[in-house]
Amino acid sequence: MIKFIDIDNSEPYKIFNKFYQNALELGQKNIEAVCISSFNSNQNEVSSRFVNLKYIKGCSWYFFTNYQSPKAKDFLSHKQVALSIFWNVPNVQIRIKGQIYLADKLESDSHFISRDLSKNALAISSDQSRPINSYDDVLSKYNHTIKNIIDEDNIKRPEWWGGFFIKPVYFEFWEGKDNRLNKREEYVLNENNWISSFLEP
């Protein structure tokens, strides 16, 4: 699930919240999964992957990852990103464009200590996305890490793991209809005002 904290009161956030609550009531699985697309300006390459959106605070959208991962390197090389969300139960798609930033260390610390020990052990043991000889080696590293954590209450967030947040400048809300007469509405941020319009299917 996604946690809302003093969510922005502007129209696209109200619409997102309405769509989210409806999908939640309908039993949508993996509701927090969002596809984030990035560009690495050093490699001149586009990549996409799914992450778990954890919070929307005000107008900032938070998720957490390994800062040494390929996606983190993308974000640090080029701040523009795009998010795609598809909830199949209500047949809704949401597209978002925005700028991405590193989260404050205190925010990352706070989220880290709120997580299960198993998740934090994985964050510590994994050199995310780097080659490894076998899956057995993944399990061995993880088991070694969790075995050697002395005090669950005092486990510290590693410096290479933490949050990013996105500040949207564009939303598109897509609602699937019969005969492909889909409803599409976009919101574009222009000098702190959201300009809305409808799009043809």
C-alpha positions in Angstrom: 0.0 0.0 0.0 1.0 3.6 -0.5 1.0 5.9 2.5 -0.4 9.4 2.1 1.1 12.2 4.2 -0.4 15.7 3.9 -1.0 15.0 0.3 -1.2 18.0 -2.0 -4.7 19.4 -2.4 -4.5 20.2 -6.1 -6.8 18.6 -8.6 -4.5 15.9 -10.1 -3.7 14.7 -6.6 -7.4 14.5 -5.7 -8.0 12.4 -8.8 -5.1 10.1 -8.1 -6.3 9.6 -4.5 -9.8 8.8 -5.8 -8.5 6.3 -8.3 -6.2 4.7 -5.7 -9.0 4.3 -3.1 -11.3 2.8 -5.7 -8.6 0.3 -6.8 -7.9 -0.6 -3.2 -11.6 -1.2 -2.5 -11.7 -3.5 -5.6 -8.8 -5.6 -4.3 -6.1 -4.5 -6.7 -2.9 -6.5 -6.1 0.5 -4.9 -6.1 -1.1 -1.5 -5.9 2.1 0.2 -4.9 4.0 -1.1 -8.0 5.0 1.7 -10.4 7.2 1.5 -13.5 9.8 4.2 -13.6 11.7 5.1 -16.8 15.0 6.9 -16.7 17.7 8.1 -19.0 21.5 7.7 -18.4 23.2 10.7 -20.0 26.6 9.0 -19.7 25.6 5.9 -21.6 22.9 7.5 -23.8 20.5 4.8 -22.7 16.9 4.6 -21.6 15.8 2.0 -18.9 12.5 1.0 -17.2 11.9 -1.0 -14.1 9.2 -1.5 -11.4 9.7 -0.1 -7.9 7.4 0.0 -4.8 6.0 3.5 -4.2 6.0 4.0 -0.4 4.8 7.5 0.4 3.3 10.5 -1.2 4.3 13.4 1.1 2.8 16.7 -0.1 3.6 16.7 -3.8 6.7 14.3 -3.5 6.5 10.6 -4.4 9.0 8.4 -2.5 10.6 5.0 -3.1 13.8 3.4 -1.7 16.7 1.6 -3.4 20.4 0.9 -3.5 22.2 4.1 -4.4 24.9 2.1 -6.2 22.3 0.4 -8.5 22.1 1.2 -12.3 18.8 3.0 -11.8 20.3 5.2 -9.1 23.1 6.1 -11.5 20.5 7.0 -14.1 18.7 9.3 -11.7 21.9 11.0 -10.7 23.0 11.6 -14.3 19.6 12.9 -15.6 16.8 14.2 -13.3 13.9 13.8 -15.7 11.9 10.5 -15.2 8.5 9.1 -16.1 6.2 6.9 -14.0 3.5 4.5 -15.3 0.9 2.8 -13.2 -1.6 0.3 -14.4 -4.3 -1.1 -12.2 -6.1 -3.8 -14.2 -9.0 -4.4 -11.8 -10.5 -0.9 -12.4 -8.8 -0.7 -15.8 -7.0 2.6 -15.0 -3.6 3.8 -16.2 -1.8 6.8 -14.8 1.2 8.4 -16.4 3.4 10.9 -14.6 6.5 13.0 -15.6 8.7 14.8 -13.2 12.1 15.5 -11.7 13.8 13.1 -9.3 15.9 14.0 -6.2 17.7 12.3 -3.3 15.7 12.0 -0.1 17.0 13.5 3.1 19.2 11.1 5.2 16.8 11.4 8.1 13.9 10.4 5.9 15.8 7.4 4.7 16.8 6.5 8.3 13.2 6.7 9.4 12.0 4.4 6.7 14.8 1.9 7.2 14.1 1.4 10.9 10.3 0.9 10.1 11.0 -2.1 7.9 11.1 -5.8 8.7 14.5 -7.2 9.6 14.5 -9.6 6.6 14.2 -6.6 4.2 16.9 -4.7 5.9 19.2 -7.8 5.9 18.7 -8.0 2.1 19.4 -4.3 1.6 22.7 -4.8 3.5 23.7 -8.1 1.8 22.9 -7.3 -1.8 25.2 -5.6 -4.3 22.1 -4.8 -6.3 22.2 -5.7 -10.0 25.8 -6.8 -9.9 26.7 -10.2 -11.4 27.0 -13.2 -9.0 28.0 -16.8 -9.6 24.7 -18.4 -8.6 21.4 -17.9 -6.7 22.9 -20.1 -4.0 25.5 -17.4 -3.5 22.7 -14.9 -3.1 21.1 -17.0 -0.4 24.5 -17.6 1.3 25.2 -13.8 1.5 21.7 -13.1 2.9 21.8 -15.9 5.5 25.3 -14.8 6.6 24.1 -11.2 7.0 20.9 -12.0 8.9 22.8 -14.4 11.2 25.3 -11.8 12.1 22.9 -9.0 12.9 23.3 -8.8 16.7 20.6 -6.4 17.7 17.6 -5.8 15.4 16.7 -2.6 17.2 20.2 -1.0 16.6 20.7 -2.1 13.0 21.8 0.9 10.9 20.9 2.0 7.4 23.9 1.4 5.1 25.1 4.6 3.4 24.5 3.1 -0.1 20.7 2.6 0.5 18.0 5.2 0.8 15.2 7.2 -0.8 14.5 9.1 -3.9 11.5 11.3 -4.4 9.8 12.6 -7.6 8.1 15.9 -8.0 5.5 15.6 -10.8 5.0 18.2 -13.5 2.6 16.1 -15.6 -0.3 13.7 -15.1 -2.4 11.7 -17.5 -5.4 9.8 -16.2 -6.6 7.0 -18.6 -9.8 5.1 -17.9 -10.5 2.1 -20.2 -14.0 2.0 -21.7 -15.9 -0.3 -24.0 -15.1 -0.1 -27.7 -11.8 1.6 -26.9 -13.7 4.9 -26.2 -11.2 5.5 -23.5 -11.3 8.6 -21.3 -8.0 10.5 -21.1 -7.4 13.7 -19.1 -4.1 15.4 -18.7 -2.7 18.0 -16.2 0.4 20.1 -17.0 2.1 22.2 -14.3 2.5 25.7 -15.5 4.0 28.2 -13.0 2.5 26.5 -10.0 -0.9 26.1 -11.7 -2.2 22.8 -13.2 -3.7 23.2 -16.7 -6.1 20.5 -17.6 -7.4 19.2 -21.0 -8.9 16.0 -22.4 -7.1 13.9 -25.0 -8.6 11.8 -27.8 -8.5 8.0 -27.3 
